[in-house]
Amino acid sequence: MKSAKKPEGLDLTCLTEEDRVKLEIAEEIGVFDKVVAGGWRCLSARESGRIGGILSRRRRQERARKAESVDAEEQMPGCGAGVSE
């Protein structure tokens, strides 16, 4: 008995946050239509790697921004506990 194949294409109605970001990147690099028509597996290794690289860079940048904002909050004088006069 053969297993049923998934339909070609991408279901845009139920996406995870990661898939939304990946689609945004796919649109930026010009492969959005290809992904919507054939799904993620229709991309070449180079295209997939590029999306993964950009996604990774964005995550690192986001972590750095969060770390900077936490550091900035800790260095603000007179804004909470730990400040002696």
Jmol script that loads the backbone (N, CA, C; Angstrom):
load data "model"
ATOM      1  N   MET A   1       0.826  -1.172   0.000  1.00  0.00           N
ATOM      2  CA  MET A   1       0.000   0.000   0.000  1.00  0.00           C
ATOM      3  C   MET A   1       0.882   1.252   0.000  1.00  0.00           C
ATOM      4  N   LYS A   2       0.655   2.138  -0.909  1.00  0.00           N
ATOM      5  CA  LYS A   2       1.441   3.360  -1.016  1.00  0.00           C
ATOM      6  C   LYS A   2       0.919   4.416  -0.048  1.00  0.00           C
ATOM      7  N   SER A   3       1.864   5.187   0.502  1.00  0.00           N
ATOM      8  CA  SER A   3       1.457   6.275   1.377  1.00  0.00           C
ATOM      9  C   SER A   3       1.087   7.488   0.526  1.00  0.00           C
ATOM     10  N   ALA A   4       0.164   8.253   1.021  1.00  0.00           N
ATOM     11  CA  ALA A   4      -0.291   9.435   0.283  1.00  0.00           C
ATOM     12  C   ALA A   4       0.782  10.513   0.324  1.00  0.00           C
ATOM     13  N   LYS A   5       1.068  11.111  -0.810  1.00  0.00           N
ATOM     14  CA  LYS A   5       2.032  12.194  -0.884  1.00  0.00           C
ATOM     15  C   LYS A   5       1.379  13.483  -0.427  1.00  0.00           C
ATOM     16  N   LYS A   6       2.186  14.333   0.171  1.00  0.00           N
ATOM     17  CA  LYS A   6       1.689  15.648   0.533  1.00  0.00           C
ATOM     18  C   LYS A   6       1.451  16.433  -0.748  1.00  0.00           C
ATOM     19  N   PRO A   7       0.440  17.288  -0.764  1.00  0.00           N
ATOM     20  CA  PRO A   7       0.229  18.104  -1.956  1.00  0.00           C
ATOM     21  C   PRO A   7       1.388  19.076  -2.155  1.00  0.00           C
ATOM     22  N   GLU A   8       1.685  19.358  -3.398  1.00  0.00           N
ATOM     23  CA  GLU A   8       2.754  20.303  -3.719  1.00  0.00           C
ATOM     24  C   GLU A   8       2.367  21.698  -3.243  1.00  0.00           C
ATOM     25  N   GLY A   9       3.357  22.489  -2.984  1.00  0.00           N
ATOM     26  CA  GLY A   9       3.113  23.871  -2.583  1.00  0.00           C
ATOM     27  C   GLY A   9       3.194  24.037  -1.080  1.00  0.00           C
ATOM     28  N   LEU A  10       2.900  25.238  -0.632  1.00  0.00           N
ATOM     29  CA  LEU A  10       3.024  25.591   0.766  1.00  0.00           C
ATOM     30  C   LEU A  10       1.700  26.129   1.263  1.00  0.00           C
ATOM     31  N   ASP A  11       1.263  25.662   2.404  1.00  0.00           N
ATOM     32  CA  ASP A  11       0.018  26.136   3.004  1.00  0.00           C
ATOM     33  C   ASP A  11       0.304  27.429   3.762  1.00  0.00           C
ATOM     34  N   LEU A  12      -0.157  28.531   3.238  1.00  0.00           N
ATOM     35  CA  LEU A  12       0.113  29.832   3.839  1.00  0.00           C
ATOM     36  C   LEU A  12      -0.846  30.183   4.968  1.00  0.00           C
ATOM     37  N   THR A  13      -1.821  29.300   5.254  1.00  0.00           N
ATOM     38  CA  THR A  13      -2.805  29.615   6.282  1.00  0.00           C
ATOM     39  C   THR A  13      -2.312  29.309   7.690  1.00  0.00           C
ATOM     40  N   CYS A  14      -1.464  28.313   7.841  1.00  0.00           N
ATOM     41  CA  CYS A  14      -0.982  27.973   9.188  1.00  0.00           C
ATOM     42  C   CYS A  14       0.539  27.911   9.173  1.00  0.00           C
ATOM     43  N   LEU A  15       1.161  29.032   9.455  1.00  0.00           N
ATOM     44  CA  LEU A  15       2.614  29.127   9.440  1.00  0.00           C
ATOM     45  C   LEU A  15       3.143  29.395  10.843  1.00  0.00           C
ATOM     46  N   THR A  16       4.293  28.829  11.151  1.00  0.00           N
ATOM     47  CA  THR A  16       4.962  29.153  12.398  1.00  0.00           C
ATOM     48  C   THR A  16       5.683  30.486  12.224  1.00  0.00           C
ATOM     49  N   GLU A  17       6.133  31.054  13.316  1.00  0.00           N
ATOM     50  CA  GLU A  17       6.872  32.320  13.249  1.00  0.00           C
ATOM     51  C   GLU A  17       8.146  32.145  12.426  1.00  0.00           C
ATOM     52  N   GLU A  18       8.808  31.005  12.592  1.00  0.00           N
ATOM     53  CA  GLU A  18      10.027  30.748  11.830  1.00  0.00           C
ATOM     54  C   GLU A  18       9.731  30.677  10.331  1.00  0.00           C
ATOM     55  N   ASP A  19       8.630  30.023   9.958  1.00  0.00           N
ATOM     56  CA  ASP A  19       8.264  29.950   8.542  1.00  0.00           C
ATOM     57  C   ASP A  19       7.942  31.331   7.974  1.00  0.00           C
ATOM     58  N   ARG A  20       7.327  32.178   8.779  1.00  0.00           N
ATOM     59  CA  ARG A  20       7.036  33.544   8.315  1.00  0.00           C
ATOM     60  C   ARG A  20       8.317  34.306   8.011  1.00  0.00           C
ATOM     61  N   VAL A  21       9.288  34.157   8.898  1.00  0.00           N
ATOM     62  CA  VAL A  21      10.575  34.833   8.692  1.00  0.00           C
ATOM     63  C   VAL A  21      11.285  34.255   7.476  1.00  0.00           C
ATOM     64  N   LYS A  22      11.249  32.929   7.344  1.00  0.00           N
ATOM     65  CA  LYS A  22      11.882  32.303   6.182  1.00  0.00           C
ATOM     66  C   LYS A  22      11.224  32.751   4.878  1.00  0.00           C
ATOM     67  N   LEU A  23       9.901  32.892   4.885  1.00  0.00           N
ATOM     68  CA  LEU A  23       9.211  33.376   3.681  1.00  0.00           C
ATOM     69  C   LEU A  23       9.590  34.822   3.371  1.00  0.00           C
ATOM     70  N   GLU A  24       9.755  35.624   4.419  1.00  0.00           N
ATOM     71  CA  GLU A  24      10.177  37.011   4.225  1.00  0.00           C
ATOM     72  C   GLU A  24      11.553  37.058   3.566  1.00  0.00           C
ATOM     73  N   ILE A  25      12.457  36.204   4.040  1.00  0.00           N
ATOM     74  CA  ILE A  25      13.800  36.133   3.462  1.00  0.00           C
ATOM     75  C   ILE A  25      13.727  35.613   2.022  1.00  0.00           C
ATOM     76  N   ALA A  26      12.886  34.602   1.788  1.00  0.00           N
ATOM     77  CA  ALA A  26      12.722  34.055   0.438  1.00  0.00           C
ATOM     78  C   ALA A  26      12.255  35.144  -0.519  1.00  0.00           C
ATOM     79  N   GLU A  27      11.370  36.002  -0.037  1.00  0.00           N
ATOM     80  CA  GLU A  27      10.894  37.106  -0.879  1.00  0.00           C
ATOM     81  C   GLU A  27      12.029  38.078  -1.183  1.00  0.00           C
ATOM     82  N   GLU A  28      12.864  38.349  -0.172  1.00  0.00           N
ATOM     83  CA  GLU A  28      13.994  39.264  -0.355  1.00  0.00           C
ATOM     84  C   GLU A  28      14.985  38.750  -1.395  1.00  0.00           C
ATOM     85  N   ILE A  29      15.218  37.439  -1.410  1.00  0.00           N
ATOM     86  CA  ILE A  29      16.216  36.909  -2.348  1.00  0.00           C
ATOM     87  C   ILE A  29      15.592  36.443  -3.662  1.00  0.00           C
ATOM     88  N   GLY A  30      14.276  36.588  -3.789  1.00  0.00           N
ATOM     89  CA  GLY A  30      13.627  36.330  -5.069  1.00  0.00           C
ATOM     90  C   GLY A  30      13.161  34.916  -5.337  1.00  0.00           C
ATOM     91  N   VAL A  31      12.964  34.103  -4.307  1.00  0.00           N
ATOM     92  CA  VAL A  31      12.513  32.737  -4.530  1.00  0.00           C
ATOM     93  C   VAL A  31      11.134  32.464  -3.897  1.00  0.00           C
ATOM     94  N   PHE A  32      10.438  33.503  -3.486  1.00  0.00           N
ATOM     95  CA  PHE A  32       9.147  33.360  -2.823  1.00  0.00           C
ATOM     96  C   PHE A  32       8.149  32.580  -3.678  1.00  0.00           C
ATOM     97  N   ASP A  33       8.007  32.954  -4.932  1.00  0.00           N
ATOM     98  CA  ASP A  33       7.054  32.277  -5.814  1.00  0.00           C
ATOM     99  C   ASP A  33       7.384  30.799  -5.973  1.00  0.00           C
ATOM    100  N   LYS A  34       8.664  30.498  -6.038  1.00  0.00           N
ATOM    101  CA  LYS A  34       9.116  29.114  -6.173  1.00  0.00           C
ATOM    102  C   LYS A  34       8.720  28.304  -4.927  1.00  0.00           C
ATOM    103  N   VAL A  35       8.873  28.894  -3.745  1.00  0.00           N
ATOM    104  CA  VAL A  35       8.534  28.211  -2.496  1.00  0.00           C
ATOM    105  C   VAL A  35       7.029  28.004  -2.391  1.00  0.00           C
ATOM    106  N   VAL A  36       6.259  29.028  -2.736  1.00  0.00           N
ATOM    107  CA  VAL A  36       4.801  28.917  -2.649  1.00  0.00           C
ATOM    108  C   VAL A  36       4.294  27.850  -3.616  1.00  0.00           C
ATOM    109  N   ALA A  37       4.866  27.785  -4.798  1.00  0.00           N
ATOM    110  CA  ALA A  37       4.411  26.833  -5.799  1.00  0.00           C
ATOM    111  C   ALA A  37       4.821  25.400  -5.484  1.00  0.00           C
ATOM    112  N   GLY A  38       6.055  25.209  -5.011  1.00  0.00           N
ATOM    113  CA  GLY A  38       6.554  23.850  -4.855  1.00  0.00           C
ATOM    114  C   GLY A  38       6.966  23.446  -3.458  1.00  0.00           C
ATOM    115  N   GLY A  39       6.867  24.344  -2.499  1.00  0.00           N
ATOM    116  CA  GLY A  39       7.286  24.028  -1.138  1.00  0.00           C
ATOM    117  C   GLY A  39       8.777  24.246  -0.955  1.00  0.00           C
ATOM    118  N   TRP A  40       9.225  24.049   0.280  1.00  0.00           N
ATOM    119  CA  TRP A  40      10.633  24.300   0.596  1.00  0.00           C
ATOM    120  C   TRP A  40      11.559  23.334  -0.122  1.00  0.00           C
ATOM    121  N   ARG A  41      11.092  22.125  -0.388  1.00  0.00           N
ATOM    122  CA  ARG A  41      11.977  21.120  -0.987  1.00  0.00           C
ATOM    123  C   ARG A  41      12.325  21.415  -2.451  1.00  0.00           C
ATOM    124  N   CYS A  42      11.637  22.344  -3.075  1.00  0.00           N
ATOM    125  CA  CYS A  42      11.946  22.656  -4.470  1.00  0.00           C
ATOM    126  C   CYS A  42      13.141  23.600  -4.602  1.00  0.00           C
ATOM    127  N   LEU A  43      13.632  24.118  -3.486  1.00  0.00           N
ATOM    128  CA  LEU A  43      14.778  25.025  -3.537  1.00  0.00           C
ATOM    129  C   LEU A  43      16.073  24.242  -3.715  1.00  0.00           C
ATOM    130  N   SER A  44      17.030  24.881  -4.340  1.00  0.00           N
ATOM    131  CA  SER A  44      18.347  24.263  -4.466  1.00  0.00           C
ATOM    132  C   SER A  44      19.056  24.363  -3.117  1.00  0.00           C
ATOM    133  N   ALA A  45      20.124  23.616  -2.976  1.00  0.00           N
ATOM    134  CA  ALA A  45      20.903  23.651  -1.738  1.00  0.00           C
ATOM    135  C   ALA A  45      21.459  25.055  -1.512  1.00  0.00           C
ATOM    136  N   ARG A  46      21.840  25.697  -2.568  1.00  0.00           N
ATOM    137  CA  ARG A  46      22.393  27.048  -2.463  1.00  0.00           C
ATOM    138  C   ARG A  46      21.342  28.033  -1.949  1.00  0.00           C
ATOM    139  N   GLU A  47      20.127  27.942  -2.499  1.00  0.00           N
ATOM    140  CA  GLU A  47      19.048  28.836  -2.067  1.00  0.00           C
ATOM    141  C   GLU A  47      18.663  28.564  -0.618  1.00  0.00           C
ATOM    142  N   SER A  48      18.569  27.291  -0.252  1.00  0.00           N
ATOM    143  CA  SER A  48      18.235  26.924   1.128  1.00  0.00           C
ATOM    144  C   SER A  48      19.312  27.404   2.089  1.00  0.00           C
ATOM    145  N   GLY A  49      20.550  27.229   1.703  1.00  0.00           N
ATOM    146  CA  GLY A  49      21.663  27.665   2.536  1.00  0.00           C
ATOM    147  C   GLY A  49      21.689  29.165   2.713  1.00  0.00           C
ATOM    148  N   ARG A  50      21.354  29.872   1.667  1.00  0.00           N
ATOM    149  CA  ARG A  50      21.325  31.335   1.764  1.00  0.00           C
ATOM    150  C   ARG A  50      20.245  31.788   2.734  1.00  0.00           C
ATOM    151  N   ILE A  51      19.069  31.167   2.639  1.00  0.00           N
ATOM    152  CA  ILE A  51      17.975  31.495   3.566  1.00  0.00           C
ATOM    153  C   ILE A  51      18.409  31.173   4.994  1.00  0.00           C
ATOM    154  N   GLY A  52      19.015  30.002   5.202  1.00  0.00           N
ATOM    155  CA  GLY A  52      19.472  29.618   6.530  1.00  0.00           C
ATOM    156  C   GLY A  52      20.538  30.552   7.074  1.00  0.00           C
ATOM    157  N   GLY A  53      21.433  30.993   6.224  1.00  0.00           N
ATOM    158  CA  GLY A  53      22.484  31.915   6.646  1.00  0.00           C
ATOM    159  C   GLY A  53      21.928  33.263   7.064  1.00  0.00           C
ATOM    160  N   ILE A  54      20.995  33.776   6.283  1.00  0.00           N
ATOM    161  CA  ILE A  54      20.385  35.065   6.609  1.00  0.00           C
ATOM    162  C   ILE A  54      19.565  34.940   7.893  1.00  0.00           C
ATOM    163  N   LEU A  55      18.837  33.833   8.039  1.00  0.00           N
ATOM    164  CA  LEU A  55      18.046  33.589   9.239  1.00  0.00           C
ATOM    165  C   LEU A  55      18.956  33.535  10.475  1.00  0.00           C
ATOM    166  N   SER A  56      20.068  32.850  10.364  1.00  0.00           N
ATOM    167  CA  SER A  56      21.022  32.748  11.458  1.00  0.00           C
ATOM    168  C   SER A  56      21.590  34.113  11.823  1.00  0.00           C
ATOM    169  N   ARG A  57      21.943  34.897  10.823  1.00  0.00           N
ATOM    170  CA  ARG A  57      22.484  36.244  11.072  1.00  0.00           C
ATOM    171  C   ARG A  57      21.459  37.110  11.782  1.00  0.00           C
ATOM    172  N   ARG A  58      20.204  37.035  11.363  1.00  0.00           N
ATOM    173  CA  ARG A  58      19.149  37.831  12.018  1.00  0.00           C
ATOM    174  C   ARG A  58      18.970  37.423  13.474  1.00  0.00           C
ATOM    175  N   ARG A  59      19.035  36.125  13.746  1.00  0.00           N
ATOM    176  CA  ARG A  59      18.904  35.668  15.135  1.00  0.00           C
ATOM    177  C   ARG A  59      20.044  36.190  15.994  1.00  0.00           C
ATOM    178  N   ARG A  60      21.282  36.137  15.468  1.00  0.00           N
ATOM    179  CA  ARG A  60      22.427  36.662  16.215  1.00  0.00           C
ATOM    180  C   ARG A  60      22.269  38.146  16.483  1.00  0.00           C
ATOM    181  N   GLN A  61      21.821  38.893  15.475  1.00  0.00           N
ATOM    182  CA  GLN A  61      21.632  40.328  15.640  1.00  0.00           C
ATOM    183  C   GLN A  61      20.556  40.630  16.673  1.00  0.00           C
ATOM    184  N   GLU A  62      19.485  39.845  16.669  1.00  0.00           N
ATOM    185  CA  GLU A  62      18.408  40.036  17.633  1.00  0.00           C
ATOM    186  C   GLU A  62      18.900  39.759  19.050  1.00  0.00           C
ATOM    187  N   ARG A  63      19.679  38.691  19.225  1.00  0.00           N
ATOM    188  CA  ARG A  63      20.235  38.393  20.552  1.00  0.00           C
ATOM    189  C   ARG A  63      21.161  39.518  21.012  1.00  0.00           C
ATOM    190  N   ALA A  64      21.944  40.063  20.086  1.00  0.00           N
ATOM    191  CA  ALA A  64      22.852  41.160  20.436  1.00  0.00           C
ATOM    192  C   ALA A  64      22.064  42.401  20.843  1.00  0.00           C
ATOM    193  N   ARG A  65      20.982  42.696  20.117  1.00  0.00           N
ATOM    194  CA  ARG A  65      20.133  43.854  20.472  1.00  0.00           C
ATOM    195  C   ARG A  65      19.535  43.682  21.858  1.00  0.00           C
ATOM    196  N   LYS A  66      19.058  42.472  22.154  1.00  0.00           N
ATOM    197  CA  LYS A  66      18.464  42.217  23.472  1.00  0.00           C
ATOM    198  C   LYS A  66      19.511  42.371  24.562  1.00  0.00           C
ATOM    199  N   ALA A  67      20.717  41.871  24.316  1.00  0.00           N
ATOM    200  CA  ALA A  67      21.791  41.984  25.300  1.00  0.00           C
ATOM    201  C   ALA A  67      22.156  43.449  25.522  1.00  0.00           C
ATOM    202  N   GLU A  68      22.187  44.242  24.461  1.00  0.00           N
ATOM    203  CA  GLU A  68      22.488  45.668  24.586  1.00  0.00           C
ATOM    204  C   GLU A  68      21.422  46.380  25.398  1.00  0.00           C
ATOM    205  N   SER A  69      20.161  46.062  25.163  1.00  0.00           N
ATOM    206  CA  SER A  69      19.088  46.738  25.888  1.00  0.00           C
ATOM    207  C   SER A  69      19.118  46.364  27.370  1.00  0.00           C
ATOM    208  N   VAL A  70      19.469  45.112  27.682  1.00  0.00           N
ATOM    209  CA  VAL A  70      19.583  44.702  29.081  1.00  0.00           C
ATOM    210  C   VAL A  70      20.750  45.435  29.735  1.00  0.00           C
ATOM    211  N   ASP A  71      21.887  45.530  29.032  1.00  0.00           N
ATOM    212  CA  ASP A  71      23.044  46.246  29.565  1.00  0.00           C
ATOM    213  C   ASP A  71      22.729  47.718  29.783  1.00  0.00           C
ATOM    214  N   ALA A  72      22.018  48.331  28.855  1.00  0.00           N
ATOM    215  CA  ALA A  72      21.672  49.739  28.966  1.00  0.00           C
ATOM    216  C   ALA A  72      20.754  49.977  30.163  1.00  0.00           C
ATOM    217  N   GLU A  73      19.809  49.061  30.408  1.00  0.00           N
ATOM    218  CA  GLU A  73      18.904  49.201  31.541  1.00  0.00           C
ATOM    219  C   GLU A  73      19.666  49.084  32.857  1.00  0.00           C
ATOM    220  N   GLU A  74      20.664  48.210  32.902  1.00  0.00           N
ATOM    221  CA  GLU A  74      21.449  48.017  34.124  1.00  0.00           C
ATOM    222  C   GLU A  74      22.327  49.222  34.418  1.00  0.00           C
ATOM    223  N   GLN A  75      22.724  49.982  33.401  1.00  0.00           N
ATOM    224  CA  GLN A  75      23.640  51.091  33.590  1.00  0.00           C
ATOM    225  C   GLN A  75      22.947  52.423  33.829  1.00  0.00           C
ATOM    226  N   MET A  76      21.606  52.452  33.742  1.00  0.00           N
ATOM    227  CA  MET A  76      20.887  53.705  33.943  1.00  0.00           C
ATOM    228  C   MET A  76      20.898  54.069  35.434  1.00  0.00           C
ATOM    229  N   PRO A  77      21.440  55.235  35.790  1.00  0.00           N
ATOM    230  CA  PRO A  77      21.509  55.612  37.201  1.00  0.00           C
ATOM    231  C   PRO A  77      20.137  56.047  37.739  1.00  0.00           C
ATOM    232  N   GLY A  78      19.893  55.711  39.007  1.00  0.00           N
ATOM    233  CA  GLY A  78      18.685  56.168  39.671  1.00  0.00           C
ATOM    234  C   GLY A  78      17.412  55.496  39.233  1.00  0.00           C
ATOM    235  N   CYS A  79      17.501  54.333  38.618  1.00  0.00           N
ATOM    236  CA  CYS A  79      16.289  53.671  38.114  1.00  0.00           C
ATOM    237  C   CYS A  79      16.041  52.362  38.820  1.00  0.00           C
ATOM    238  N   GLY A  80      16.117  52.339  40.128  1.00  0.00           N
ATOM    239  CA  GLY A  80      15.777  51.090  40.806  1.00  0.00           C
ATOM    240  C   GLY A  80      16.748  50.729  41.886  1.00  0.00           C
ATOM    241  N   ALA A  81      16.649  49.483  42.308  1.00  0.00           N
ATOM    242  CA  ALA A  81      17.468  48.978  43.417  1.00  0.00           C
ATOM    243  C   ALA A  81      18.941  48.962  43.050  1.00  0.00           C
ATOM    244  N   GLY A  82      19.760  48.999  44.089  1.00  0.00           N
ATOM    245  CA  GLY A  82      21.185  48.918  43.850  1.00  0.00           C
ATOM    246  C   GLY A  82      21.854  50.267  43.683  1.00  0.00           C
ATOM    247  N   VAL A  83      21.086  51.343  43.744  1.00  0.00           N
ATOM    248  CA  VAL A  83      21.647  52.676  43.587  1.00  0.00           C
ATOM    249  C   VAL A  83      21.819  53.256  44.980  1.00  0.00           C
ATOM    250  N   SER A  84      23.035  53.594  45.344  1.00  0.00           N
ATOM    251  CA  SER A  84      23.284  54.170  46.659  1.00  0.00           C
ATOM    252  C   SER A  84      23.557  55.658  46.519  1.00  0.00           C
ATOM    253  N   GLU A  85      23.132  56.377  47.529  1.00  0.00           N
ATOM    254  CA  GLU A  85      23.352  57.841  47.504  1.00  0.00           C
ATOM    255  C   GLU A  85      24.198  58.262  48.640  1.00  0.00           C
TER     256      GLU A  85
END
end "model"
wireframe off; spacefill off
backbone 0.3
color backbone group
